[in-house]
Amino acid sequence: MVSRSHIEHLPDGTEHRTGVWAANQRARRDKLDTTQLTALANLWIDWATR
């Protein structure tokens, strides 16, 4: 898992605040539907499995 401050630098020169995105997903996991949780679990994000 990445830290909240992690930023991905994309090939086109833009930045994606991956750490903030991941932290928000985890904080709001009770509001995610089964499809969203499955997609995150497929990325080996352990908290996404119920």
PQR file of N, CA, C, O and H, with PARSE charges and radii, in Angstrom:
ATOM      1  N   MET A   1       0.844  -1.170   0.000 -0.4000 1.5000
ATOM      2  CA  MET A   1       0.000   0.000   0.000 -0.0000 2.0000
ATOM      3  C   MET A   1       0.892   1.237   0.000  0.5500 1.7000
ATOM      4  O   MET A   1       1.913   1.287   0.686 -0.5500 1.4000
ATOM      5  N   VAL A   2       0.491   2.211  -0.768 -0.4000 1.5000
ATOM      6  CA  VAL A   2       1.259   3.449  -0.859 -0.0000 2.0000
ATOM      7  C   VAL A   2       0.850   4.397   0.270  0.5500 1.7000
ATOM      8  O   VAL A   2      -0.252   4.298   0.809 -0.5500 1.4000
ATOM      9  H   VAL A   2      -0.338   2.170  -1.325  0.4000 1.0000
ATOM     10  N   SER A   3       1.743   5.307   0.614 -0.4000 1.5000
ATOM     11  CA  SER A   3       1.412   6.303   1.636 -0.0000 2.0000
ATOM     12  C   SER A   3       0.471   7.351   1.045  0.5500 1.7000
ATOM     13  O   SER A   3       0.389   7.499  -0.174 -0.5500 1.4000
ATOM     14  H   SER A   3       2.639   5.388   0.176  0.4000 1.0000
ATOM     15  N   ARG A   4      -0.224   8.062   1.894 -0.4000 1.5000
ATOM     16  CA  ARG A   4      -1.184   9.079   1.441 -0.0000 2.0000
ATOM     17  C   ARG A   4      -0.505  10.163   0.598  0.5500 1.7000
ATOM     18  O   ARG A   4      -1.149  10.766  -0.260 -0.5500 1.4000
ATOM     19  H   ARG A   4      -0.157   7.942   2.884  0.4000 1.0000
ATOM     20  N   SER A   5       0.763  10.413   0.827 -0.4000 1.5000
ATOM     21  CA  SER A   5       1.467  11.472   0.103 -0.0000 2.0000
ATOM     22  C   SER A   5       2.039  11.009  -1.241  0.5500 1.7000
ATOM     23  O   SER A   5       2.654  11.807  -1.949 -0.5500 1.4000
ATOM     24  H   SER A   5       1.287   9.923   1.524  0.4000 1.0000
ATOM     25  N   HIS A   6       1.850   9.742  -1.604 -0.4000 1.5000
ATOM     26  CA  HIS A   6       2.427   9.204  -2.843 -0.0000 2.0000
ATOM     27  C   HIS A   6       1.786   9.849  -4.072  0.5500 1.7000
ATOM     28  O   HIS A   6       0.564   9.970  -4.160 -0.5500 1.4000
ATOM     29  H   HIS A   6       1.351   9.093  -1.029  0.4000 1.0000
ATOM     30  N   ILE A   7       2.629  10.258  -5.014 -0.4000 1.5000
ATOM     31  CA  ILE A   7       2.178  10.859  -6.274 -0.0000 2.0000
ATOM     32  C   ILE A   7       2.821  10.093  -7.422  0.5500 1.7000
ATOM     33  O   ILE A   7       4.038   9.905  -7.448 -0.5500 1.4000
ATOM     34  H   ILE A   7       3.622  10.160  -4.943  0.4000 1.0000
ATOM     35  N   GLU A   8       1.994   9.649  -8.377 -0.4000 1.5000
ATOM     36  CA  GLU A   8       2.496   8.994  -9.585 -0.0000 2.0000
ATOM     37  C   GLU A   8       2.733  10.062 -10.647  0.5500 1.7000
ATOM     38  O   GLU A   8       1.878  10.918 -10.875 -0.5500 1.4000
ATOM     39  H   GLU A   8       1.006   9.802  -8.356  0.4000 1.0000
ATOM     40  N   HIS A   9       3.879  10.011 -11.285 -0.4000 1.5000
ATOM     41  CA  HIS A   9       4.194  10.921 -12.388 -0.0000 2.0000
ATOM     42  C   HIS A   9       3.978  10.144 -13.679  0.5500 1.7000
ATOM     43  O   HIS A   9       4.723   9.213 -13.985 -0.5500 1.4000
ATOM     44  H   HIS A   9       4.573   9.316 -11.100  0.4000 1.0000
ATOM     45  N   LEU A  10       2.958  10.529 -14.429 -0.4000 1.5000
ATOM     46  CA  LEU A  10       2.556   9.809 -15.631 -0.0000 2.0000
ATOM     47  C   LEU A  10       3.410  10.219 -16.828  0.5500 1.7000
ATOM     48  O   LEU A  10       3.990  11.304 -16.842 -0.5500 1.4000
ATOM     49  H   LEU A  10       2.353  11.285 -14.180  0.4000 1.0000
ATOM     50  N   PRO A  11       3.482   9.334 -17.841 -0.5600 1.5000
ATOM     51  CA  PRO A  11       4.324   9.615 -19.011  0.2800 2.0000
ATOM     52  C   PRO A  11       3.972  10.910 -19.744  0.5500 1.7000
ATOM     53  O   PRO A  11       4.835  11.518 -20.377 -0.5500 1.4000
ATOM     54  N   ASP A  12       2.699  11.337 -19.662 -0.4000 1.5000
ATOM     55  CA  ASP A  12       2.315  12.566 -20.363 -0.0000 2.0000
ATOM     56  C   ASP A  12       2.655  13.827 -19.572  0.5500 1.7000
ATOM     57  O   ASP A  12       2.326  14.936 -19.992 -0.5500 1.4000
ATOM     58  H   ASP A  12       1.998  10.843 -19.148  0.4000 1.0000
ATOM     59  N   GLY A  13       3.316  13.652 -18.421 -0.4000 1.5000
ATOM     60  CA  GLY A  13       3.733  14.789 -17.622 -0.0000 2.0000
ATOM     61  C   GLY A  13       2.769  15.175 -16.515  0.5500 1.7000
ATOM     62  O   GLY A  13       3.081  16.046 -15.703 -0.5500 1.4000
ATOM     63  H   GLY A  13       3.583  12.751 -18.080  0.4000 1.0000
ATOM     64  N   THR A  14       1.621  14.552 -16.469 -0.4000 1.5000
ATOM     65  CA  THR A  14       0.662  14.863 -15.414 -0.0000 2.0000
ATOM     66  C   THR A  14       0.968  14.044 -14.162  0.5500 1.7000
ATOM     67  O   THR A  14       1.746  13.091 -14.193 -0.5500 1.4000
ATOM     68  H   THR A  14       1.367  13.845 -17.129  0.4000 1.0000
ATOM     69  N   GLU A  15       0.344  14.439 -13.079 -0.4000 1.5000
ATOM     70  CA  GLU A  15       0.518  13.739 -11.812 -0.0000 2.0000
ATOM     71  C   GLU A  15      -0.814  13.181 -11.351  0.5500 1.7000
ATOM     72  O   GLU A  15      -1.864  13.781 -11.583 -0.5500 1.4000
ATOM     73  H   GLU A  15      -0.288  15.214 -13.054  0.4000 1.0000
ATOM     74  N   HIS A  16      -0.764  12.031 -10.697 -0.4000 1.5000
ATOM     75  CA  HIS A  16      -1.953  11.449 -10.088 -0.0000 2.0000
ATOM     76  C   HIS A  16      -1.647  11.221  -8.619  0.5500 1.7000
ATOM     77  O   HIS A  16      -0.665  10.560  -8.281 -0.5500 1.4000
ATOM     78  H   HIS A  16       0.089  11.545 -10.509  0.4000 1.0000
ATOM     79  N   ARG A  17      -2.471  11.757  -7.757 -0.4000 1.5000
ATOM     80  CA  ARG A  17      -2.274  11.613  -6.312 -0.0000 2.0000
ATOM     81  C   ARG A  17      -2.823  10.257  -5.862  0.5500 1.7000
ATOM     82  O   ARG A  17      -3.880  10.166  -5.238 -0.5500 1.4000
ATOM     83  H   ARG A  17      -3.268  12.294  -8.032  0.4000 1.0000
ATOM     84  N   THR A  18      -2.078   9.220  -6.197 -0.4000 1.5000
ATOM     85  CA  THR A  18      -2.485   7.850  -5.946 -0.0000 2.0000
ATOM     86  C   THR A  18      -2.691   7.583  -4.461  0.5500 1.7000
ATOM     87  O   THR A  18      -3.621   6.866  -4.090 -0.5500 1.4000
ATOM     88  H   THR A  18      -1.219   9.293  -6.705  0.4000 1.0000
ATOM     89  N   GLY A  19      -1.863   8.132  -3.624 -0.4000 1.5000
ATOM     90  CA  GLY A  19      -1.993   7.926  -2.188 -0.0000 2.0000
ATOM     91  C   GLY A  19      -3.292   8.480  -1.629  0.5500 1.7000
ATOM     92  O   GLY A  19      -3.934   7.841  -0.795 -0.5500 1.4000
ATOM     93  H   GLY A  19      -1.108   8.715  -3.925  0.4000 1.0000
ATOM     94  N   VAL A  20      -3.678   9.649  -2.076 -0.4000 1.5000
ATOM     95  CA  VAL A  20      -4.934  10.249  -1.628 -0.0000 2.0000
ATOM     96  C   VAL A  20      -6.107   9.418  -2.134  0.5500 1.7000
ATOM     97  O   VAL A  20      -7.050   9.156  -1.388 -0.5500 1.4000
ATOM     98  H   VAL A  20      -3.157  10.168  -2.754  0.4000 1.0000
ATOM     99  N   TRP A  21      -6.054   9.003  -3.397 -0.4000 1.5000
ATOM    100  CA  TRP A  21      -7.118   8.181  -3.967 -0.0000 2.0000
ATOM    101  C   TRP A  21      -7.282   6.890  -3.169  0.5500 1.7000
ATOM    102  O   TRP A  21      -8.399   6.524  -2.803 -0.5500 1.4000
ATOM    103  H   TRP A  21      -5.287   9.216  -4.003  0.4000 1.0000
ATOM    104  N   ALA A  22      -6.173   6.198  -2.897 -0.4000 1.5000
ATOM    105  CA  ALA A  22      -6.227   4.927  -2.172 -0.0000 2.0000
ATOM    106  C   ALA A  22      -6.771   5.135  -0.755  0.5500 1.7000
ATOM    107  O   ALA A  22      -7.581   4.338  -0.283 -0.5500 1.4000
ATOM    108  H   ALA A  22      -5.266   6.495  -3.193  0.4000 1.0000
ATOM    109  N   ALA A  23      -6.338   6.185  -0.085 -0.4000 1.5000
ATOM    110  CA  ALA A  23      -6.818   6.466   1.268 -0.0000 2.0000
ATOM    111  C   ALA A  23      -8.314   6.766   1.264  0.5500 1.7000
ATOM    112  O   ALA A  23      -9.037   6.336   2.163 -0.5500 1.4000
ATOM    113  H   ALA A  23      -5.680   6.833  -0.469  0.4000 1.0000
ATOM    114  N   ASN A  24      -8.777   7.497   0.263 -0.4000 1.5000
ATOM    115  CA  ASN A  24     -10.204   7.799   0.169 -0.0000 2.0000
ATOM    116  C   ASN A  24     -11.015   6.535  -0.085  0.5500 1.7000
ATOM    117  O   ASN A  24     -12.087   6.365   0.495 -0.5500 1.4000
ATOM    118  H   ASN A  24      -8.190   7.847  -0.467  0.4000 1.0000
ATOM    119  N   GLN A  25     -10.521   5.652  -0.941 -0.4000 1.5000
ATOM    120  CA  GLN A  25     -11.235   4.402  -1.206 -0.0000 2.0000
ATOM    121  C   GLN A  25     -11.368   3.588   0.076  0.5500 1.7000
ATOM    122  O   GLN A  25     -12.433   3.046   0.373 -0.5500 1.4000
ATOM    123  H   GLN A  25      -9.651   5.791  -1.412  0.4000 1.0000
ATOM    124  N   ARG A  26     -10.283   3.510   0.824 -0.4000 1.5000
ATOM    125  CA  ARG A  26     -10.307   2.732   2.065 -0.0000 2.0000
ATOM    126  C   ARG A  26     -11.257   3.353   3.090  0.5500 1.7000
ATOM    127  O   ARG A  26     -12.018   2.644   3.749 -0.5500 1.4000
ATOM    128  H   ARG A  26      -9.418   3.950   0.583  0.4000 1.0000
ATOM    129  N   ALA A  27     -11.206   4.671   3.218 -0.4000 1.5000
ATOM    130  CA  ALA A  27     -12.066   5.355   4.189 -0.0000 2.0000
ATOM    131  C   ALA A  27     -13.542   5.213   3.837  0.5500 1.7000
ATOM    132  O   ALA A  27     -14.394   5.211   4.725 -0.5500 1.4000
ATOM    133  H   ALA A  27     -10.588   5.247   2.683  0.4000 1.0000
ATOM    134  N   ARG A  28     -13.847   5.093   2.558 -0.4000 1.5000
ATOM    135  CA  ARG A  28     -15.240   5.024   2.100 -0.0000 2.0000
ATOM    136  C   ARG A  28     -15.638   3.618   1.660  0.5500 1.7000
ATOM    137  O   ARG A  28     -16.628   3.451   0.949 -0.5500 1.4000
ATOM    138  H   ARG A  28     -13.155   5.094   1.837  0.4000 1.0000
ATOM    139  N   ARG A  29     -14.876   2.605   2.076 -0.4000 1.5000
ATOM    140  CA  ARG A  29     -15.113   1.246   1.593 -0.0000 2.0000
ATOM    141  C   ARG A  29     -16.507   0.724   1.900  0.5500 1.7000
ATOM    142  O   ARG A  29     -17.005  -0.140   1.179 -0.5500 1.4000
ATOM    143  H   ARG A  29     -14.072   2.741   2.654  0.4000 1.0000
ATOM    144  N   ASP A  30     -17.150   1.222   2.948 -0.4000 1.5000
ATOM    145  CA  ASP A  30     -18.510   0.779   3.259 -0.0000 2.0000
ATOM    146  C   ASP A  30     -19.526   1.258   2.224  0.5500 1.7000
ATOM    147  O   ASP A  30     -20.631   0.722   2.138 -0.5500 1.4000
ATOM    148  H   ASP A  30     -16.745   1.924   3.534  0.4000 1.0000
ATOM    149  N   LYS A  31     -19.150   2.260   1.444 -0.4000 1.5000
ATOM    150  CA  LYS A  31     -20.047   2.797   0.416 -0.0000 2.0000
ATOM    151  C   LYS A  31     -19.773   2.222  -0.968  0.5500 1.7000
ATOM    152  O   LYS A  31     -20.512   2.502  -1.912 -0.5500 1.4000
ATOM    153  H   LYS A  31     -18.253   2.695   1.514  0.4000 1.0000
ATOM    154  N   LEU A  32     -18.703   1.408  -1.099 -0.4000 1.5000
ATOM    155  CA  LEU A  32     -18.374   0.819  -2.393 -0.0000 2.0000
ATOM    156  C   LEU A  32     -19.260  -0.396  -2.646  0.5500 1.7000
ATOM    157  O   LEU A  32     -19.575  -1.148  -1.724 -0.5500 1.4000
ATOM    158  H   LEU A  32     -18.103   1.180  -0.333  0.4000 1.0000
ATOM    159  N   ASP A  33     -19.661  -0.580  -3.911 -0.4000 1.5000
ATOM    160  CA  ASP A  33     -20.468  -1.751  -4.220 -0.0000 2.0000
ATOM    161  C   ASP A  33     -19.567  -2.973  -4.448  0.5500 1.7000
ATOM    162  O   ASP A  33     -18.341  -2.862  -4.464 -0.5500 1.4000
ATOM    163  H   ASP A  33     -19.405   0.031  -4.660  0.4000 1.0000
ATOM    164  N   THR A  34     -20.188  -4.115  -4.618 -0.4000 1.5000
ATOM    165  CA  THR A  34     -19.457  -5.374  -4.753 -0.0000 2.0000
ATOM    166  C   THR A  34     -18.514  -5.360  -5.950  0.5500 1.7000
ATOM    167  O   THR A  34     -17.406  -5.890  -5.866 -0.5500 1.4000
ATOM    168  H   THR A  34     -21.184  -4.205  -4.605  0.4000 1.0000
ATOM    169  N   THR A  35     -18.931  -4.769  -7.051 -0.4000 1.5000
ATOM    170  CA  THR A  35     -18.089  -4.698  -8.243 -0.0000 2.0000
ATOM    171  C   THR A  35     -16.828  -3.886  -7.973  0.5500 1.7000
ATOM    172  O   THR A  35     -15.735  -4.280  -8.380 -0.5500 1.4000
ATOM    173  H   THR A  35     -19.831  -4.339  -7.119  0.4000 1.0000
ATOM    174  N   GLN A  36     -16.974  -2.773  -7.300 -0.4000 1.5000
ATOM    175  CA  GLN A  36     -15.822  -1.928  -6.979 -0.0000 2.0000
ATOM    176  C   GLN A  36     -14.869  -2.632  -6.018  0.5500 1.7000
ATOM    177  O   GLN A  36     -13.652  -2.583  -6.193 -0.5500 1.4000
ATOM    178  H   GLN A  36     -17.862  -2.453  -6.970  0.4000 1.0000
ATOM    179  N   LEU A  37     -15.431  -3.287  -5.002 -0.4000 1.5000
ATOM    180  CA  LEU A  37     -14.583  -4.013  -4.055 -0.0000 2.0000
ATOM    181  C   LEU A  37     -13.853  -5.171  -4.732  0.5500 1.7000
ATOM    182  O   LEU A  37     -12.691  -5.443  -4.430 -0.5500 1.4000
ATOM    183  H   LEU A  37     -16.420  -3.326  -4.860  0.4000 1.0000
ATOM    184  N   THR A  38     -14.539  -5.848  -5.645 -0.4000 1.5000
ATOM    185  CA  THR A  38     -13.905  -6.944  -6.378 -0.0000 2.0000
ATOM    186  C   THR A  38     -12.756  -6.431  -7.227  0.5500 1.7000
ATOM    187  O   THR A  38     -11.695  -7.054  -7.276 -0.5500 1.4000
ATOM    188  H   THR A  38     -15.483  -5.628  -5.891  0.4000 1.0000
ATOM    189  N   ALA A  39     -12.953  -5.305  -7.894 -0.4000 1.5000
ATOM    190  CA  ALA A  39     -11.891  -4.724  -8.716 -0.0000 2.0000
ATOM    191  C   ALA A  39     -10.676  -4.370  -7.854  0.5500 1.7000
ATOM    192  O   ALA A  39      -9.541  -4.612  -8.265 -0.5500 1.4000
ATOM    193  H   ALA A  39     -13.814  -4.799  -7.854  0.4000 1.0000
ATOM    194  N   LEU A  40     -10.896  -3.808  -6.681 -0.4000 1.5000
ATOM    195  CA  LEU A  40      -9.790  -3.476  -5.783 -0.0000 2.0000
ATOM    196  C   LEU A  40      -9.122  -4.742  -5.246  0.5500 1.7000
ATOM    197  O   LEU A  40      -7.897  -4.795  -5.131 -0.5500 1.4000
ATOM    198  H   LEU A  40     -11.817  -3.612  -6.347  0.4000 1.0000
ATOM    199  N   ALA A  41      -9.911  -5.747  -4.923 -0.4000 1.5000
ATOM    200  CA  ALA A  41      -9.352  -7.016  -4.440 -0.0000 2.0000
ATOM    201  C   ALA A  41      -8.496  -7.674  -5.514  0.5500 1.7000
ATOM    202  O   ALA A  41      -7.488  -8.308  -5.203 -0.5500 1.4000
ATOM    203  H   ALA A  41     -10.905  -5.703  -5.016  0.4000 1.0000
ATOM    204  N   ASN A  42      -8.888  -7.529  -6.765 -0.4000 1.5000
ATOM    205  CA  ASN A  42      -8.101  -8.077  -7.877 -0.0000 2.0000
ATOM    206  C   ASN A  42      -6.755  -7.378  -8.030  0.5500 1.7000
ATOM    207  O   ASN A  42      -5.844  -7.907  -8.666 -0.5500 1.4000
ATOM    208  H   ASN A  42      -9.708  -7.015  -7.017  0.4000 1.0000
ATOM    209  N   LEU A  43      -6.633  -6.200  -7.450 -0.4000 1.5000
ATOM    210  CA  LEU A  43      -5.363  -5.465  -7.440 -0.0000 2.0000
ATOM    211  C   LEU A  43      -4.563  -5.784  -6.178  0.5500 1.7000
ATOM    212  O   LEU A  43      -3.587  -5.100  -5.871 -0.5500 1.4000
ATOM    213  H   LEU A  43      -7.373  -5.771  -6.933  0.4000 1.0000
ATOM    214  N   TRP A  44      -4.981  -6.834  -5.439 -0.4000 1.5000
ATOM    215  CA  TRP A  44      -4.330  -7.289  -4.211 -0.0000 2.0000
ATOM    216  C   TRP A  44      -4.405  -6.271  -3.096  0.5500 1.7000
ATOM    217  O   TRP A  44      -3.490  -6.171  -2.279 -0.5500 1.4000
ATOM    218  H   TRP A  44      -5.774  -7.390  -5.689  0.4000 1.0000
ATOM    219  N   ILE A  45      -5.476  -5.523  -3.055 -0.4000 1.5000
ATOM    220  CA  ILE A  45      -5.699  -4.600  -1.953 -0.0000 2.0000
ATOM    221  C   ILE A  45      -6.457  -5.385  -0.883  0.5500 1.7000
ATOM    222  O   ILE A  45      -7.652  -5.647  -1.020 -0.5500 1.4000
ATOM    223  H   ILE A  45      -6.219  -5.604  -3.719  0.4000 1.0000
ATOM    224  N   ASP A  46      -5.751  -5.753   0.174 -0.4000 1.5000
ATOM    225  CA  ASP A  46      -6.283  -6.710   1.144 -0.0000 2.0000
ATOM    226  C   ASP A  46      -7.535  -6.259   1.877  0.5500 1.7000
ATOM    227  O   ASP A  46      -8.371  -7.102   2.204 -0.5500 1.4000
ATOM    228  H   ASP A  46      -4.780  -5.540   0.285  0.4000 1.0000
ATOM    229  N   TRP A  47      -7.706  -4.976   2.150 -0.4000 1.5000
ATOM    230  CA  TRP A  47      -8.872  -4.528   2.880 -0.0000 2.0000
ATOM    231  C   TRP A  47     -10.138  -4.544   2.031  0.5500 1.7000
ATOM    232  O   TRP A  47     -11.229  -4.342   2.564 -0.5500 1.4000
ATOM    233  H   TRP A  47      -7.027  -4.292   1.884  0.4000 1.0000
ATOM    234  N   ALA A  48     -10.027  -4.777   0.736 -0.4000 1.5000
ATOM    235  CA  ALA A  48     -11.186  -4.761  -0.156 -0.0000 2.0000
ATOM    236  C   ALA A  48     -11.989  -6.059  -0.085  0.5500 1.7000
ATOM    237  O   ALA A  48     -13.124  -6.103  -0.559 -0.5500 1.4000
ATOM    238  H   ALA A  48      -9.141  -4.942   0.303  0.4000 1.0000
ATOM    239  N   THR A  49     -11.429  -7.100   0.489 -0.4000 1.5000
ATOM    240  CA  THR A  49     -12.169  -8.350   0.609 -0.0000 2.0000
ATOM    241  C   THR A  49     -13.005  -8.331   1.875  0.5500 1.7000
ATOM    242  O   THR A  49     -12.592  -7.801   2.907 -0.5500 1.4000
ATOM    243  H   THR A  49     -10.506  -7.064   0.874  0.4000 1.0000
ATOM    244  N   ARG A  50     -14.165  -8.909   1.777 -0.4000 1.5000
ATOM    245  CA  ARG A  50     -15.084  -8.913   2.940 -0.0000 2.0000
ATOM    246  C   ARG A  50     -15.139 -10.266   3.550  0.5500 1.7000
ATOM    247  O   ARG A  50     -15.851 -10.472   4.533 -0.5500 1.4000
ATOM    248  H   ARG A  50     -14.501  -9.339   0.939  0.4000 1.0000
TER
END
